[in-house]
Amino acid sequence: MERSPTASHPTTRRLGSTATPWLVLASLPMLVFLLVPILAVLLRVNPTEIGANLANEEVRQAIWLSLTTTATSTLLGLTLGTPLAYLLARRRFRGRSVLDTLVDLPMVLPPSVAGIALLLAFGRRGILGQWIDEAGLSIAFTTTAVVLAQTFVAAPFYIKTAIAGFEGVDRELEQAAAVDGASPRQVFTHITVPLCWPVLLGGLVMSWARALGEFGATIIFAGNFPGRTQTMPLAIYIGFELDLGLALTLSIILLAISYLVLFLVKQLLQQQVTVPR
Protein backbone atom coordinates (compact mmCIF):
# COMPACT_ATOMS: atom_id res chain seq x y z
CA MET A 1 0.00 0.00 0.00
CA GLU A 2 1.35 3.37 -0.98
CA ARG A 3 1.77 5.85 1.85
CA SER A 4 0.57 9.37 1.46
CA PRO A 5 3.51 11.79 1.21
CA THR A 6 1.75 14.20 3.53
CA ALA A 7 1.02 11.55 6.14
CA SER A 8 4.57 10.14 6.09
CA HIS A 9 6.41 13.46 6.32
CA PRO A 10 8.00 13.79 9.83
CA THR A 11 7.33 17.52 10.01
CA THR A 12 3.64 16.93 9.33
CA ARG A 13 3.48 14.31 12.08
CA ARG A 14 5.14 16.66 14.57
CA LEU A 15 2.78 19.51 13.71
CA GLY A 16 -0.23 17.23 14.02
CA SER A 17 0.76 15.87 17.42
CA THR A 18 1.56 19.36 18.71
CA ALA A 19 -1.66 20.91 17.50
CA THR A 20 -4.01 18.23 18.85
CA PRO A 21 -4.24 19.43 22.52
CA TRP A 22 -4.86 22.99 21.39
CA LEU A 23 -7.49 21.86 18.93
CA VAL A 24 -9.24 19.89 21.65
CA LEU A 25 -9.25 22.86 24.01
CA ALA A 26 -10.48 25.20 21.27
CA SER A 27 -13.25 22.76 20.37
CA LEU A 28 -14.54 22.26 23.92
CA PRO A 29 -16.65 25.44 24.23
CA MET A 30 -18.76 24.62 21.16
CA LEU A 31 -19.02 20.94 22.10
CA VAL A 32 -20.19 21.86 25.59
CA PHE A 33 -22.65 24.38 24.16
CA LEU A 34 -24.15 21.70 21.89
CA LEU A 35 -24.16 18.97 24.52
CA VAL A 36 -25.51 20.72 27.61
CA PRO A 37 -29.06 21.45 26.27
CA ILE A 38 -29.39 17.83 25.12
CA LEU A 39 -28.21 16.53 28.48
CA ALA A 40 -30.61 18.90 30.21
CA VAL A 41 -33.53 17.25 28.43
CA LEU A 42 -32.26 13.73 29.10
CA LEU A 43 -31.65 14.39 32.80
CA ARG A 44 -35.03 16.05 33.31
CA VAL A 45 -37.09 13.13 32.02
CA ASN A 46 -38.45 10.52 34.41
CA PRO A 47 -38.53 7.05 32.71
CA THR A 48 -41.80 6.13 34.43
CA GLU A 49 -43.32 9.39 33.24
CA ILE A 50 -42.39 8.51 29.65
CA GLY A 51 -44.39 5.29 29.84
CA ALA A 52 -47.39 7.10 31.30
CA ASN A 53 -47.30 9.79 28.60
CA LEU A 54 -47.02 7.21 25.83
CA ALA A 55 -50.36 5.86 27.00
CA ASN A 56 -51.88 9.27 26.27
CA GLU A 57 -54.11 9.11 23.19
CA GLU A 58 -53.01 12.49 21.87
CA VAL A 59 -49.34 11.50 22.16
CA ARG A 60 -49.91 8.30 20.20
CA GLN A 61 -51.88 10.22 17.60
CA ALA A 62 -49.10 12.79 17.22
CA ILE A 63 -46.47 10.07 16.82
CA TRP A 64 -48.53 8.14 14.26
CA LEU A 65 -49.41 11.29 12.32
CA SER A 66 -45.77 12.36 12.20
CA LEU A 67 -44.63 8.97 10.94
CA THR A 68 -47.31 8.68 8.24
CA THR A 69 -47.09 12.25 6.96
CA THR A 70 -43.28 12.27 6.85
CA ALA A 71 -43.28 8.95 4.97
CA THR A 72 -45.71 10.43 2.44
CA SER A 73 -43.80 13.70 2.05
CA THR A 74 -40.50 11.81 1.64
CA LEU A 75 -42.06 9.65 -1.07
CA LEU A 76 -43.31 12.79 -2.81
CA GLY A 77 -39.86 14.30 -2.62
CA LEU A 78 -38.35 11.16 -4.15
CA THR A 79 -40.94 10.88 -6.93
CA LEU A 80 -41.12 14.53 -7.93
CA GLY A 81 -37.64 15.63 -6.91
CA THR A 82 -35.57 13.00 -8.72
CA PRO A 83 -36.35 14.23 -12.27
CA LEU A 84 -35.61 17.80 -11.22
CA ALA A 85 -32.34 16.79 -9.58
CA TYR A 86 -31.29 14.86 -12.69
CA LEU A 87 -32.17 17.83 -14.91
CA LEU A 88 -30.05 20.21 -12.84
CA ALA A 89 -27.19 17.72 -12.61
CA ARG A 90 -26.96 16.79 -16.28
CA ARG A 91 -28.21 19.74 -18.32
CA ARG A 92 -26.87 23.24 -18.80
CA PHE A 93 -29.46 25.72 -19.99
CA ARG A 94 -30.37 29.36 -19.73
CA GLY A 95 -31.91 30.11 -16.36
CA ARG A 96 -30.41 27.05 -14.66
CA SER A 97 -28.86 29.14 -11.88
CA VAL A 98 -32.24 30.77 -11.25
CA LEU A 99 -33.90 27.36 -10.99
CA ASP A 100 -31.14 26.00 -8.77
CA THR A 101 -31.49 28.99 -6.42
CA LEU A 102 -35.25 28.45 -6.34
CA VAL A 103 -34.67 24.92 -5.07
CA ASP A 104 -32.40 26.31 -2.34
CA LEU A 105 -34.91 28.95 -1.25
CA PRO A 106 -37.18 26.81 0.99
CA MET A 107 -34.15 25.71 2.99
CA VAL A 108 -33.32 29.27 4.04
CA LEU A 109 -36.81 30.77 4.20
CA PRO A 110 -38.16 31.42 7.70
CA PRO A 111 -40.76 28.70 8.39
CA SER A 112 -43.44 31.32 9.01
CA VAL A 113 -42.88 32.73 5.52
CA ALA A 114 -43.15 29.24 4.05
CA GLY A 115 -46.43 28.70 5.89
CA ILE A 116 -47.92 31.98 4.69
CA ALA A 117 -46.78 31.26 1.12
CA LEU A 118 -48.47 27.85 1.17
CA LEU A 119 -51.63 29.33 2.66
CA LEU A 120 -51.79 32.01 -0.04
CA ALA A 121 -51.24 29.37 -2.70
CA PHE A 122 -53.49 26.53 -1.49
CA GLY A 123 -55.83 28.20 1.02
CA ARG A 124 -59.50 28.71 0.22
CA ARG A 125 -58.76 32.12 -1.29
CA GLY A 126 -55.32 31.21 -2.59
CA ILE A 127 -54.11 31.33 -6.16
CA LEU A 128 -54.78 27.62 -6.65
CA GLY A 129 -56.84 27.03 -3.55
CA GLN A 130 -59.90 28.87 -4.84
CA TRP A 131 -60.12 26.51 -7.82
CA ILE A 132 -59.56 23.51 -5.56
CA ASP A 133 -62.28 24.77 -3.22
CA GLU A 134 -64.73 25.13 -6.12
CA ALA A 135 -64.08 21.49 -6.93
CA GLY A 136 -65.31 20.61 -3.45
CA LEU A 137 -61.89 19.91 -2.00
CA SER A 138 -60.07 21.55 0.87
CA ILE A 139 -56.36 21.50 1.62
CA ALA A 140 -55.61 24.11 4.28
CA PHE A 141 -55.92 22.89 7.90
CA THR A 142 -56.07 19.24 6.87
CA THR A 143 -53.63 16.34 6.96
CA THR A 144 -52.88 17.04 3.31
CA ALA A 145 -51.66 20.49 4.34
CA VAL A 146 -49.24 18.84 6.78
CA VAL A 147 -47.79 16.72 3.97
CA LEU A 148 -47.48 19.72 1.63
CA ALA A 149 -45.77 21.82 4.30
CA GLN A 150 -43.29 19.03 5.04
CA THR A 151 -42.62 18.46 1.35
CA PHE A 152 -42.05 22.16 0.70
CA VAL A 153 -39.41 22.57 3.40
CA ALA A 154 -37.81 19.10 3.25
CA ALA A 155 -37.73 18.03 -0.43
CA PRO A 156 -34.93 20.49 -1.34
CA PHE A 157 -32.59 18.61 1.01
CA TYR A 158 -33.05 15.48 -1.08
CA ILE A 159 -32.91 17.34 -4.40
CA LYS A 160 -29.61 19.07 -3.60
CA THR A 161 -28.07 15.82 -2.39
CA ALA A 162 -29.33 13.96 -5.45
CA ILE A 163 -27.79 16.60 -7.75
CA ALA A 164 -24.40 15.95 -6.16
CA GLY A 165 -24.94 12.20 -6.47
CA PHE A 166 -25.83 12.32 -10.15
CA GLU A 167 -22.92 14.65 -10.88
CA GLY A 168 -20.53 12.22 -9.21
CA VAL A 169 -21.38 9.28 -11.51
CA ASP A 170 -18.72 8.50 -14.12
CA ARG A 171 -20.25 9.48 -17.46
CA GLU A 172 -18.00 7.06 -19.32
CA LEU A 173 -19.77 4.11 -17.69
CA GLU A 174 -23.12 5.46 -18.82
CA GLN A 175 -21.82 6.06 -22.34
CA ALA A 176 -20.43 2.53 -22.49
CA ALA A 177 -23.82 1.11 -21.55
CA ALA A 178 -25.49 3.28 -24.20
CA VAL A 179 -23.02 2.05 -26.83
CA ASP A 180 -23.92 -1.52 -25.89
CA GLY A 181 -27.54 -0.74 -26.73
CA ALA A 182 -29.04 0.31 -23.39
CA SER A 183 -31.85 2.83 -23.57
CA PRO A 184 -31.66 6.09 -21.54
CA ARG A 185 -34.11 4.59 -19.05
CA GLN A 186 -32.03 1.43 -18.69
CA VAL A 187 -28.86 3.46 -18.24
CA PHE A 188 -30.53 5.48 -15.50
CA THR A 189 -32.03 2.52 -13.62
CA HIS A 190 -29.18 0.02 -14.04
CA ILE A 191 -26.09 2.26 -14.09
CA THR A 192 -26.72 5.74 -12.70
CA VAL A 193 -28.91 4.94 -9.70
CA PRO A 194 -26.90 1.89 -8.49
CA LEU A 195 -23.70 3.94 -8.59
CA CYS A 196 -25.06 6.80 -6.51
CA TRP A 197 -27.71 5.10 -4.39
CA PRO A 198 -25.91 5.70 -1.05
CA VAL A 199 -25.94 9.44 -1.73
CA LEU A 200 -29.60 9.34 -2.76
CA LEU A 201 -30.47 7.36 0.36
CA GLY A 202 -28.60 9.84 2.54
CA GLY A 203 -30.53 12.70 0.95
CA LEU A 204 -33.83 10.91 1.51
CA VAL A 205 -33.07 10.31 5.16
CA MET A 206 -32.03 13.91 5.70
CA SER A 207 -35.22 15.04 3.98
CA TRP A 208 -37.29 12.75 6.19
CA ALA A 209 -35.55 14.02 9.33
CA ARG A 210 -36.23 17.63 8.30
CA ALA A 211 -39.89 16.81 7.66
CA LEU A 212 -40.13 15.11 11.05
CA GLY A 213 -39.02 18.32 12.80
CA GLU A 214 -41.11 20.71 10.73
CA PHE A 215 -43.11 23.17 12.85
CA GLY A 216 -43.51 26.75 11.59
CA ALA A 217 -44.98 26.18 8.13
CA THR A 218 -47.21 23.41 9.47
CA ILE A 219 -48.82 25.40 12.27
CA ILE A 220 -49.65 28.30 9.92
CA PHE A 221 -50.84 26.27 6.93
CA ALA A 222 -52.32 23.20 8.68
CA GLY A 223 -53.13 24.39 12.18
CA ASN A 224 -52.72 22.37 15.35
CA PHE A 225 -55.65 19.96 15.59
CA PRO A 226 -55.08 16.74 17.59
CA GLY A 227 -55.47 13.64 15.51
CA ARG A 228 -55.64 15.59 12.24
CA THR A 229 -52.73 18.01 11.92
CA GLN A 230 -50.95 17.86 15.29
CA THR A 231 -47.53 16.32 14.62
CA MET A 232 -44.96 15.73 17.34
CA PRO A 233 -43.34 19.20 17.13
CA LEU A 234 -46.78 20.83 17.40
CA ALA A 235 -47.71 18.58 20.32
CA ILE A 236 -44.47 19.63 22.03
CA TYR A 237 -45.47 23.27 21.58
CA ILE A 238 -48.85 22.70 23.25
CA GLY A 239 -47.34 20.41 25.87
CA PHE A 240 -44.83 23.08 26.87
CA GLU A 241 -47.74 25.35 27.81
CA LEU A 242 -50.01 22.73 29.39
CA ASP A 243 -47.98 19.64 30.34
CA LEU A 244 -44.17 19.82 30.40
CA GLY A 245 -43.86 16.08 30.98
CA LEU A 246 -45.70 15.37 27.74
CA ALA A 247 -43.47 17.81 25.86
CA LEU A 248 -40.35 16.19 27.34
CA THR A 249 -41.52 12.72 26.35
CA LEU A 250 -42.01 13.75 22.72
CA SER A 251 -38.73 15.66 22.78
CA ILE A 252 -36.89 12.51 23.89
CA ILE A 253 -38.52 10.53 21.08
CA LEU A 254 -37.50 13.11 18.47
CA LEU A 255 -33.97 13.35 19.87
CA ALA A 256 -33.55 9.58 19.78
CA ILE A 257 -34.94 9.23 16.26
CA SER A 258 -32.90 12.13 14.90
CA TYR A 259 -29.64 10.92 16.42
CA LEU A 260 -30.17 7.32 15.34
CA VAL A 261 -31.03 8.33 11.77
CA LEU A 262 -28.04 10.66 11.43
CA PHE A 263 -25.69 8.08 12.93
CA LEU A 264 -26.86 5.30 10.62
CA VAL A 265 -26.64 7.50 7.53
CA LYS A 266 -23.10 8.58 8.42
CA GLN A 267 -22.06 4.96 8.92
CA LEU A 268 -23.61 3.97 5.60
CA LEU A 269 -21.89 6.75 3.70
CA GLN A 270 -18.53 6.05 5.35
CA GLN A 271 -18.73 2.43 4.22
CA GLN A 272 -18.99 3.62 0.62
CA VAL A 273 -15.76 5.65 0.81
CA THR A 274 -12.89 3.85 -0.87
CA VAL A 275 -9.44 4.46 0.54
CA PRO A 276 -6.78 4.76 -2.20
CA ARG A 277 -4.07 2.14 -1.92
C-alpha positions as CSV (number, residue, x, y, z in Angstrom):
1,M,0.0,0.0,0.0
2,E,1.4,3.4,-1.0
3,R,1.8,5.8,1.8
4,S,0.6,9.4,1.5
5,P,3.5,11.8,1.2
6,T,1.7,14.2,3.5
7,A,1.0,11.6,6.1
8,S,4.6,10.1,6.1
9,H,6.4,13.5,6.3
10,P,8.0,13.8,9.8
11,T,7.3,17.5,10.0
12,T,3.6,16.9,9.3
13,R,3.5,14.3,12.1
14,R,5.1,16.7,14.6
15,L,2.8,19.5,13.7
16,G,-0.2,17.2,14.0
17,S,0.8,15.9,17.4
18,T,1.6,19.4,18.7
19,A,-1.7,20.9,17.5
20,T,-4.0,18.2,18.9
21,P,-4.2,19.4,22.5
22,W,-4.9,23.0,21.4
23,L,-7.5,21.9,18.9
24,V,-9.2,19.9,21.7
25,L,-9.3,22.9,24.0
26,A,-10.5,25.2,21.3
27,S,-13.3,22.8,20.4
28,L,-14.5,22.3,23.9
29,P,-16.7,25.4,24.2
30,M,-18.8,24.6,21.2
31,L,-19.0,20.9,22.1
32,V,-20.2,21.9,25.6
33,F,-22.6,24.4,24.2
34,L,-24.1,21.7,21.9
35,L,-24.2,19.0,24.5
36,V,-25.5,20.7,27.6
37,P,-29.1,21.4,26.3
38,I,-29.4,17.8,25.1
39,L,-28.2,16.5,28.5
40,A,-30.6,18.9,30.2
41,V,-33.5,17.2,28.4
42,L,-32.3,13.7,29.1
43,L,-31.6,14.4,32.8
44,R,-35.0,16.1,33.3
45,V,-37.1,13.1,32.0
46,N,-38.4,10.5,34.4
47,P,-38.5,7.1,32.7
48,T,-41.8,6.1,34.4
49,E,-43.3,9.4,33.2
50,I,-42.4,8.5,29.7
51,G,-44.4,5.3,29.8
52,A,-47.4,7.1,31.3
53,N,-47.3,9.8,28.6
54,L,-47.0,7.2,25.8
55,A,-50.4,5.9,27.0
56,N,-51.9,9.3,26.3
57,E,-54.1,9.1,23.2
58,E,-53.0,12.5,21.9
59,V,-49.3,11.5,22.2
60,R,-49.9,8.3,20.2
61,Q,-51.9,10.2,17.6
62,A,-49.1,12.8,17.2
63,I,-46.5,10.1,16.8
64,W,-48.5,8.1,14.3
65,L,-49.4,11.3,12.3
66,S,-45.8,12.4,12.2
67,L,-44.6,9.0,10.9
68,T,-47.3,8.7,8.2
69,T,-47.1,12.2,7.0
70,T,-43.3,12.3,6.9
71,A,-43.3,9.0,5.0
72,T,-45.7,10.4,2.4
73,S,-43.8,13.7,2.1
74,T,-40.5,11.8,1.6
75,L,-42.1,9.7,-1.1
76,L,-43.3,12.8,-2.8
77,G,-39.9,14.3,-2.6
78,L,-38.4,11.2,-4.2
79,T,-40.9,10.9,-6.9
80,L,-41.1,14.5,-7.9
81,G,-37.6,15.6,-6.9
82,T,-35.6,13.0,-8.7
83,P,-36.4,14.2,-12.3
84,L,-35.6,17.8,-11.2
85,A,-32.3,16.8,-9.6
86,Y,-31.3,14.9,-12.7
87,L,-32.2,17.8,-14.9
88,L,-30.0,20.2,-12.8
89,A,-27.2,17.7,-12.6
90,R,-27.0,16.8,-16.3
91,R,-28.2,19.7,-18.3
92,R,-26.9,23.2,-18.8
93,F,-29.5,25.7,-20.0
94,R,-30.4,29.4,-19.7
95,G,-31.9,30.1,-16.4
96,R,-30.4,27.1,-14.7
97,S,-28.9,29.1,-11.9
98,V,-32.2,30.8,-11.2
99,L,-33.9,27.4,-11.0
100,D,-31.1,26.0,-8.8
101,T,-31.5,29.0,-6.4
102,L,-35.3,28.5,-6.3
103,V,-34.7,24.9,-5.1
104,D,-32.4,26.3,-2.3
105,L,-34.9,28.9,-1.2
106,P,-37.2,26.8,1.0
107,M,-34.2,25.7,3.0
108,V,-33.3,29.3,4.0
109,L,-36.8,30.8,4.2
110,P,-38.2,31.4,7.7
111,P,-40.8,28.7,8.4
112,S,-43.4,31.3,9.0
113,V,-42.9,32.7,5.5
114,A,-43.2,29.2,4.0
115,G,-46.4,28.7,5.9
116,I,-47.9,32.0,4.7
117,A,-46.8,31.3,1.1
118,L,-48.5,27.8,1.2
119,L,-51.6,29.3,2.7
120,L,-51.8,32.0,0.0
121,A,-51.2,29.4,-2.7
122,F,-53.5,26.5,-1.5
123,G,-55.8,28.2,1.0
124,R,-59.5,28.7,0.2
125,R,-58.8,32.1,-1.3
126,G,-55.3,31.2,-2.6
127,I,-54.1,31.3,-6.2
128,L,-54.8,27.6,-6.7
129,G,-56.8,27.0,-3.5
130,Q,-59.9,28.9,-4.8
131,W,-60.1,26.5,-7.8
132,I,-59.6,23.5,-5.6
133,D,-62.3,24.8,-3.2
134,E,-64.7,25.1,-6.1
135,A,-64.1,21.5,-6.9
136,G,-65.3,20.6,-3.4
137,L,-61.9,19.9,-2.0
138,S,-60.1,21.6,0.9
139,I,-56.4,21.5,1.6
140,A,-55.6,24.1,4.3
141,F,-55.9,22.9,7.9
142,T,-56.1,19.2,6.9
143,T,-53.6,16.3,7.0
144,T,-52.9,17.0,3.3
145,A,-51.7,20.5,4.3
146,V,-49.2,18.8,6.8
147,V,-47.8,16.7,4.0
148,L,-47.5,19.7,1.6
149,A,-45.8,21.8,4.3
150,Q,-43.3,19.0,5.0
151,T,-42.6,18.5,1.4
152,F,-42.1,22.2,0.7
153,V,-39.4,22.6,3.4
154,A,-37.8,19.1,3.2
155,A,-37.7,18.0,-0.4
156,P,-34.9,20.5,-1.3
157,F,-32.6,18.6,1.0
158,Y,-33.1,15.5,-1.1
159,I,-32.9,17.3,-4.4
160,K,-29.6,19.1,-3.6
161,T,-28.1,15.8,-2.4
162,A,-29.3,14.0,-5.4
163,I,-27.8,16.6,-7.7
164,A,-24.4,16.0,-6.2
165,G,-24.9,12.2,-6.5
166,F,-25.8,12.3,-10.2
167,E,-22.9,14.7,-10.9
168,G,-20.5,12.2,-9.2
169,V,-21.4,9.3,-11.5
170,D,-18.7,8.5,-14.1
171,R,-20.2,9.5,-17.5
172,E,-18.0,7.1,-19.3
173,L,-19.8,4.1,-17.7
174,E,-23.1,5.5,-18.8
175,Q,-21.8,6.1,-22.3
176,A,-20.4,2.5,-22.5
177,A,-23.8,1.1,-21.6
178,A,-25.5,3.3,-24.2
179,V,-23.0,2.1,-26.8
180,D,-23.9,-1.5,-25.9
181,G,-27.5,-0.7,-26.7
182,A,-29.0,0.3,-23.4
183,S,-31.8,2.8,-23.6
184,P,-31.7,6.1,-21.5
185,R,-34.1,4.6,-19.1
186,Q,-32.0,1.4,-18.7
187,V,-28.9,3.5,-18.2
188,F,-30.5,5.5,-15.5
189,T,-32.0,2.5,-13.6
190,H,-29.2,0.0,-14.0
191,I,-26.1,2.3,-14.1
192,T,-26.7,5.7,-12.7
193,V,-28.9,4.9,-9.7
194,P,-26.9,1.9,-8.5
195,L,-23.7,3.9,-8.6
196,C,-25.1,6.8,-6.5
197,W,-27.7,5.1,-4.4
198,P,-25.9,5.7,-1.0
199,V,-25.9,9.4,-1.7
200,L,-29.6,9.3,-2.8
201,L,-30.5,7.4,0.4
202,G,-28.6,9.8,2.5
203,G,-30.5,12.7,1.0
204,L,-33.8,10.9,1.5
205,V,-33.1,10.3,5.2
206,M,-32.0,13.9,5.7
207,S,-35.2,15.0,4.0
208,W,-37.3,12.7,6.2
209,A,-35.6,14.0,9.3
210,R,-36.2,17.6,8.3
211,A,-39.9,16.8,7.7
212,L,-40.1,15.1,11.1
213,G,-39.0,18.3,12.8
214,E,-41.1,20.7,10.7
215,F,-43.1,23.2,12.9
216,G,-43.5,26.8,11.6
217,A,-45.0,26.2,8.1
218,T,-47.2,23.4,9.5
219,I,-48.8,25.4,12.3
220,I,-49.7,28.3,9.9
221,F,-50.8,26.3,6.9
222,A,-52.3,23.2,8.7
223,G,-53.1,24.4,12.2
224,N,-52.7,22.4,15.3
225,F,-55.7,20.0,15.6
226,P,-55.1,16.7,17.6
227,G,-55.5,13.6,15.5
228,R,-55.6,15.6,12.2
229,T,-52.7,18.0,11.9
230,Q,-50.9,17.9,15.3
231,T,-47.5,16.3,14.6
232,M,-45.0,15.7,17.3
233,P,-43.3,19.2,17.1
234,L,-46.8,20.8,17.4
235,A,-47.7,18.6,20.3
236,I,-44.5,19.6,22.0
237,Y,-45.5,23.3,21.6
238,I,-48.8,22.7,23.2
239,G,-47.3,20.4,25.9
240,F,-44.8,23.1,26.9
241,E,-47.7,25.4,27.8
242,L,-50.0,22.7,29.4
243,D,-48.0,19.6,30.3
244,L,-44.2,19.8,30.4
245,G,-43.9,16.1,31.0
246,L,-45.7,15.4,27.7
247,A,-43.5,17.8,25.9
248,L,-40.3,16.2,27.3
249,T,-41.5,12.7,26.3
250,L,-42.0,13.7,22.7
251,S,-38.7,15.7,22.8
252,I,-36.9,12.5,23.9
253,I,-38.5,10.5,21.1
254,L,-37.5,13.1,18.5
255,L,-34.0,13.3,19.9
256,A,-33.6,9.6,19.8
257,I,-34.9,9.2,16.3
258,S,-32.9,12.1,14.9
259,Y,-29.6,10.9,16.4
260,L,-30.2,7.3,15.3
261,V,-31.0,8.3,11.8
262,L,-28.0,10.7,11.4
263,F,-25.7,8.1,12.9
264,L,-26.9,5.3,10.6
265,V,-26.6,7.5,7.5
266,K,-23.1,8.6,8.4
267,Q,-22.1,5.0,8.9
268,L,-23.6,4.0,5.6
269,L,-21.9,6.7,3.7
270,Q,-18.5,6.0,5.3
271,Q,-18.7,2.4,4.2
272,Q,-19.0,3.6,0.6
273,V,-15.8,5.7,0.8
274,T,-12.9,3.8,-0.9
275,V,-9.4,4.5,0.5
276,P,-6.8,4.8,-2.2
277,R,-4.1,2.1,-1.9
